[in-house]
Amino acid sequence: MKSFTVGKNDAGQRLDRFIAKCAPVLPSSLLQKYLRTKHFRVNGKHVPADTRLREGDTVAMYIEDRFFIRGRDMDDHQKITAPKLDILYEDENIILVNKEPGVLCHSDGGWSYTTLIARIQAYLRIKGEWDPEKENAFAPALCNRIDRNTGGIVIAAKTAEALRIMDDMIKDRRIGKYYLCIVLGRPKPQSGTLEDYLFKDAAKNRVYVRKSPEKGARTAVTRYRTLASKGSLSLVECELITGRTHQIRAQMAAAGWPLLGDGKYGQLRKSQQYGDETGQALWSYKCVFDFQGQGGALSYLEGKTVRARNIPFVEKYFPDATV
């Protein structure tokens, strides 16, 4: 038997989800069986699986010790001694970093030293802001993700409360997300709104643009504004109104202005004449917090704008552009 005291970061979770995080190698089928056969108690009482835990509650788990093994990632965090991060903003609740292209936000499978979340967690552990040995279930987590070969701003939450608020604000579209990209061609008109339907083929990791609704397709809306043009290239700012997979890449290509260096949706042969581009010229460069009075503990961020710096393709092709 092991006993856990519910901390601030654990409060508000369902009992079954709390157990699953505290005992990560306990099979879900066995967890449900143990819940039915009353192997868990909260403050000495048997309670339903959907009971919301409160700070200070004591959860007793009458199961074998082998189910509490956390896995190799907890030990491996200790081995990251100098995490590489470009930090744009940080406070006691959140951290915004400028992810470089080629870095995965999360691993494709298992735990990896090279992911952004591993670096952030290691950084916070080294700073003393997160101790995985003292947390029952919570670990710092990413609030948004961007593609592996896209650079730019990623938000991470240091606390469970901050994670819940940021998740809600992103869901309610109260965080403005702006991207810079270089496209082949000159958009006409120079600014406007792209409204389409995107159908995702998960097996091919590709989306297809549709002009009318169809089963499985989701609306995609992107506002764009041309900032500068030079020859056959244009620097464009895109604001995501919706946040679909590969939205900017697919919509811009479908409109006739594929992204420079985009081998999936673009014209890679034309891109290659500009150099050794190895990924799409796309960067999440600006976040605007517009909580509209719903930010709760993060309300101090209302109206704040965070910008990325040193965007390689802007410096290379449009060094004089104002962004």
C-alpha positions as CSV (number, residue, x, y, z in Angstrom):
1,M,0.0,0.0,0.0
2,K,1.1,3.5,-0.8
3,S,-0.4,6.8,0.3
4,F,-0.4,10.1,-1.6
5,T,-1.3,13.6,-0.5
6,V,-3.0,15.6,-3.1
7,G,-1.0,18.8,-3.8
8,K,-1.9,22.0,-5.6
9,N,-1.0,20.6,-9.0
10,D,-3.1,17.5,-8.4
11,A,-6.3,19.2,-7.2
12,G,-9.3,19.0,-9.5
13,Q,-8.3,15.7,-11.1
14,R,-10.6,12.7,-11.2
15,L,-9.6,9.9,-8.9
16,D,-9.1,7.4,-11.7
17,R,-6.9,9.8,-13.7
18,F,-4.8,10.6,-10.6
19,I,-4.3,6.9,-10.0
20,A,-3.2,6.3,-13.6
21,K,-0.5,9.0,-13.3
22,C,0.7,7.8,-9.9
23,A,0.9,4.2,-11.1
24,P,1.9,4.5,-14.7
25,V,2.5,0.9,-15.4
26,L,-0.8,-0.3,-14.0
27,P,-2.9,-1.6,-16.9
28,S,-6.1,0.3,-17.5
29,S,-8.2,-2.8,-17.4
30,L,-6.7,-3.7,-14.0
31,L,-7.2,-0.2,-12.8
32,Q,-10.9,-0.4,-13.5
33,K,-11.1,-3.8,-11.8
34,Y,-9.3,-2.4,-8.7
35,L,-11.7,0.5,-8.6
36,R,-14.7,-1.9,-8.7
37,T,-13.2,-4.0,-5.9
38,K,-12.4,-1.0,-3.8
39,H,-8.6,-1.0,-3.7
40,F,-8.5,2.8,-3.4
41,R,-9.6,5.1,-0.6
42,V,-9.8,8.9,-0.4
43,N,-9.5,10.2,3.2
44,G,-10.2,6.6,4.4
45,K,-13.4,6.2,2.3
46,H,-14.3,4.4,-0.9
47,V,-15.5,6.9,-3.5
48,P,-16.5,6.8,-7.2
49,A,-13.9,6.8,-9.9
50,D,-15.0,10.3,-11.1
51,T,-14.6,11.9,-7.7
52,R,-12.7,15.2,-8.0
53,L,-9.8,15.4,-5.7
54,R,-9.1,18.4,-3.5
55,E,-5.8,19.8,-2.2
56,G,-4.9,18.0,1.0
57,D,-6.9,14.8,0.3
58,T,-5.1,11.6,1.1
59,V,-5.4,8.8,-1.5
60,A,-4.5,5.3,-0.3
61,M,-3.7,2.7,-3.0
62,Y,-3.8,-1.0,-2.0
63,I,-1.9,-2.4,-5.0
64,E,1.5,-3.9,-5.6
65,D,4.6,-1.7,-5.5
66,R,5.6,-2.7,-9.0
67,F,2.8,-0.6,-10.4
68,F,4.4,2.6,-9.1
69,I,7.5,2.5,-11.2
70,R,7.6,5.7,-13.1
71,G,9.8,4.6,-16.1
72,R,13.2,5.5,-17.4
73,D,12.3,9.1,-18.3
74,M,12.3,10.2,-14.7
75,D,16.0,9.0,-14.3
76,D,17.0,10.3,-17.7
77,H,15.9,13.8,-16.9
78,Q,18.8,13.9,-14.4
79,K,21.2,13.3,-17.3
80,I,20.2,16.5,-19.2
81,T,22.6,19.0,-17.5
82,A,22.6,21.9,-20.1
83,P,19.2,22.0,-21.9
84,K,19.3,24.2,-25.0
85,L,16.5,26.7,-25.0
86,D,15.8,30.1,-26.5
87,I,13.5,31.6,-23.8
88,L,11.4,34.5,-25.0
89,Y,9.3,35.0,-21.8
90,E,9.1,33.4,-18.4
91,D,7.3,33.8,-15.1
92,E,6.2,31.6,-12.3
93,N,3.4,30.0,-14.3
94,I,4.4,29.8,-17.9
95,I,7.4,29.8,-20.2
96,L,7.5,30.7,-23.9
97,V,10.4,29.4,-26.0
98,N,11.5,29.8,-29.6
99,K,11.7,26.3,-31.0
100,E,14.3,25.7,-33.7
101,P,13.3,23.8,-36.9
102,G,14.1,20.1,-36.7
103,V,13.2,19.7,-33.0
104,L,10.1,17.6,-32.1
105,C,7.8,19.0,-29.5
106,H,7.1,15.5,-28.3
107,S,8.7,12.2,-29.1
108,D,7.1,10.0,-31.8
109,G,7.3,7.1,-29.3
110,G,8.8,6.8,-25.9
111,W,10.9,9.3,-24.2
112,S,13.7,11.3,-25.9
113,Y,16.5,13.6,-24.8
114,T,16.0,15.7,-28.0
115,T,12.4,16.8,-27.6
116,L,11.4,20.3,-26.6
117,I,9.3,19.1,-23.6
118,A,12.3,17.1,-22.3
119,R,14.5,20.2,-22.5
120,I,11.9,22.4,-20.8
121,Q,11.3,19.9,-18.0
122,A,15.1,19.5,-17.4
123,Y,15.5,23.3,-17.3
124,L,12.8,23.6,-14.7
125,R,14.2,20.8,-12.7
126,I,17.7,22.4,-12.7
127,K,16.2,25.7,-11.6
128,G,14.4,24.0,-8.8
129,E,10.9,24.9,-10.0
130,W,9.9,21.3,-10.6
131,D,10.8,18.2,-8.7
132,P,9.5,15.0,-10.3
133,E,10.1,13.1,-7.1
134,K,7.8,15.4,-5.1
135,E,5.0,15.6,-7.7
136,N,2.4,12.8,-7.6
137,A,1.0,13.2,-11.1
138,F,1.9,16.6,-12.6
139,A,4.7,17.4,-15.0
140,P,5.3,20.7,-16.9
141,A,3.5,20.4,-20.3
142,L,3.3,22.1,-23.6
143,C,0.1,24.1,-24.3
144,N,0.6,24.1,-28.1
145,R,2.7,22.3,-30.7
146,I,4.2,23.2,-34.0
147,D,5.5,20.9,-36.7
148,R,9.0,19.5,-36.5
149,N,10.4,21.6,-39.4
150,T,8.5,24.7,-38.3
151,G,10.3,27.1,-36.0
152,G,8.8,29.5,-33.5
153,I,6.9,30.1,-30.2
154,V,5.8,27.2,-28.1
155,I,4.0,27.8,-24.7
156,A,4.6,25.5,-21.7
157,A,2.8,25.6,-18.4
158,K,4.7,25.1,-15.1
159,T,1.6,24.4,-13.0
160,A,-1.6,22.4,-13.5
161,E,-3.7,25.6,-13.0
162,A,-1.7,27.4,-15.7
163,L,-2.1,24.4,-18.0
164,R,-5.9,24.3,-17.6
165,I,-6.2,28.1,-18.2
166,M,-4.0,28.1,-21.2
167,D,-5.8,25.1,-22.7
168,D,-9.1,26.9,-22.3
169,M,-7.8,30.1,-23.8
170,I,-6.4,28.3,-26.8
171,K,-9.6,26.4,-27.3
172,D,-11.6,29.6,-27.1
173,R,-9.2,31.3,-29.5
174,R,-8.2,34.0,-27.0
175,I,-4.5,33.7,-27.9
176,G,-3.6,35.3,-31.2
177,K,-1.1,33.2,-33.1
178,Y,0.8,34.9,-36.0
179,Y,3.3,33.2,-38.4
180,L,5.8,34.6,-40.9
181,C,6.4,32.7,-44.1
182,I,8.1,33.1,-47.4
183,V,6.0,32.1,-50.4
184,L,6.8,31.6,-54.1
185,G,5.0,34.3,-56.0
186,R,3.2,37.5,-55.0
187,P,-0.2,37.0,-53.3
188,K,-3.1,38.8,-55.0
189,P,-4.7,40.5,-53.3
190,Q,-1.8,41.5,-51.1
191,S,-3.9,40.8,-48.0
192,G,-7.1,38.8,-47.4
193,T,-8.6,35.8,-45.7
194,L,-8.4,32.2,-46.9
195,E,-11.5,30.1,-46.0
196,D,-11.5,26.5,-46.9
197,Y,-12.2,23.0,-45.6
198,L,-9.3,20.7,-44.7
199,F,-9.5,16.9,-45.0
200,K,-6.8,15.1,-43.1
201,D,-5.4,11.8,-44.3
202,A,-3.8,10.6,-41.0
203,A,-2.0,7.6,-42.8
204,K,-0.2,10.0,-45.1
205,N,0.2,12.8,-42.6
206,R,-1.2,15.2,-45.2
207,V,-4.2,17.4,-45.5
208,Y,-6.2,18.2,-48.6
209,V,-8.0,21.6,-49.3
210,R,-11.6,21.5,-50.2
211,K,-13.7,24.5,-51.3
212,S,-17.0,23.0,-50.1
213,P,-18.0,21.0,-47.0
214,E,-17.6,17.2,-47.1
215,K,-17.5,14.4,-44.5
216,G,-14.4,14.5,-42.4
217,A,-13.3,18.0,-43.6
218,R,-13.0,20.8,-41.0
219,T,-13.2,24.6,-41.6
220,A,-9.9,26.4,-41.9
221,V,-9.5,30.2,-41.8
222,T,-6.3,32.1,-42.2
223,R,-5.8,35.8,-42.5
224,Y,-2.7,36.9,-44.5
225,R,-0.9,40.1,-45.2
226,T,2.0,40.6,-47.6
227,L,4.8,42.5,-45.8
228,A,7.4,42.6,-48.6
229,S,8.1,41.2,-52.1
230,K,11.4,40.7,-53.9
231,G,11.6,39.0,-57.3
232,S,9.5,35.9,-57.1
233,L,9.5,35.7,-53.3
234,S,7.1,37.3,-50.8
235,L,7.3,37.7,-47.0
236,V,3.8,37.1,-45.6
237,E,2.3,37.3,-42.2
238,C,-0.4,34.8,-41.4
239,E,-2.9,34.9,-38.5
240,L,-4.5,31.6,-37.6
241,I,-8.2,32.0,-36.9
242,T,-8.5,28.2,-36.7
243,G,-5.6,25.8,-35.9
244,R,-5.7,22.8,-38.2
245,T,-2.8,20.5,-39.1
246,H,-0.6,22.0,-41.8
247,Q,-3.2,24.8,-42.3
248,I,-0.9,27.6,-43.6
249,R,1.2,25.3,-45.7
250,A,-1.8,23.7,-47.4
251,Q,-3.9,26.8,-47.8
252,M,-1.2,29.0,-49.2
253,A,-0.2,26.2,-51.7
254,A,-3.8,25.8,-52.8
255,A,-4.1,29.5,-53.3
256,G,-1.1,29.4,-55.7
257,W,1.6,30.7,-53.3
258,P,3.4,27.6,-51.9
259,L,5.9,28.1,-49.1
260,L,9.6,28.2,-49.9
261,G,11.2,24.9,-49.1
262,D,8.0,22.9,-48.5
263,G,8.5,19.5,-49.9
264,K,5.0,18.2,-49.0
265,Y,2.7,21.0,-50.3
266,G,5.1,23.2,-52.2
267,Q,7.3,23.2,-55.3
268,L,10.5,21.9,-53.9
269,R,12.4,22.1,-57.3
270,K,11.7,25.8,-57.6
271,S,12.7,26.3,-53.9
272,Q,16.0,24.6,-54.5
273,Q,17.2,27.4,-56.8
274,Y,17.4,29.6,-53.7
275,G,19.8,27.4,-51.8
276,D,19.9,24.3,-49.6
277,E,16.5,24.8,-48.0
278,T,15.7,21.7,-45.9
279,G,12.3,22.7,-44.5
280,Q,9.5,25.1,-45.0
281,A,10.1,28.8,-44.5
282,L,7.5,29.1,-41.7
283,W,7.9,30.5,-38.2
284,S,5.4,31.1,-35.4
285,Y,6.7,34.5,-34.5
286,K,4.1,36.3,-32.4
287,C,1.6,35.5,-29.6
288,V,-1.0,38.0,-28.4
289,F,-2.8,37.3,-25.1
290,D,-6.4,38.5,-25.4
291,F,-8.2,36.7,-22.5
292,Q,-11.1,39.1,-22.5
293,G,-11.4,39.0,-18.7
294,Q,-11.3,35.2,-18.5
295,G,-7.6,34.7,-17.7
296,G,-8.1,33.9,-14.0
297,A,-4.7,33.4,-12.3
298,L,-3.1,34.4,-15.6
299,S,-5.0,37.6,-16.1
300,Y,-1.8,39.7,-15.7
301,L,-0.9,38.5,-19.2
302,E,-3.9,40.3,-20.7
303,G,-2.8,42.4,-23.7
304,K,0.8,41.1,-23.6
305,T,2.6,40.4,-26.9
306,V,5.6,38.0,-27.2
307,R,7.7,38.0,-30.3
308,A,10.3,35.6,-31.6
309,R,13.7,37.0,-32.7
310,N,16.4,36.0,-35.2
311,I,14.3,34.3,-37.7
312,P,16.8,32.8,-40.2
313,F,14.9,33.0,-43.5
314,V,13.8,36.6,-42.8
315,E,17.4,37.6,-42.1
316,K,18.5,35.8,-45.3
317,Y,15.9,36.9,-47.8
318,F,14.3,40.0,-46.3
319,P,16.8,41.6,-43.9
320,D,15.3,45.1,-44.3
321,A,11.7,44.0,-43.7
322,T,9.8,45.4,-40.7
323,V,8.0,42.6,-38.8
